[in-house]
Amino acid sequence: METKKWIKRIRDLIGEDHFKLAIEQLKQLLQKSKLLDDLIVQSSRYNGLVKQIHSGEVSFENADVSKTKIRYAITDILREIEEGIEENPKLEEKTDKALTKGAKNVNFNTITFGNGNFNNQIYQGNTNSNNDTNVSKL
């Protein structure tokens, strides 16, 4: 149950445009995960966008479009986690335990999300076309 609350909190932060805090919260949980790379890409995109906004290199309209793409990409990461825990209760137990203890690391490396090519999909802000999620045994 902690995991579901945590995911809702991250979604709320994203919905309130608190990208930096949402990314930091998500990074803490994904430290030993293959999904961390996907999150780092989105974090880099966000940081670059902020710099472009401050320097006047990008219009607010274009910045809004870019923020929306980043928002979708991060929520896709959350959705992949949700789908994984729905299919594998042991993963949810492990994540809940880590969140309850305040631990920062949940190892998702034993899990395959989607078609295994998640990085390309998340960068585009989409899940795989057939929406399948495979979770290997822990």
Secondary structure as UniProt FT lines:
FT   HELIX           2..15
FT   TURN            16..17
FT   HELIX           19..29
FT   TURN            31..32
FT   HELIX           35..55
FT   HELIX           60..87
FT   HELIX           89..101
FT   TURN            109..110
FT   TURN            114..115
FT   HELIX           118..123
FT   TURN            124..125
FT   TURN            129..130
//
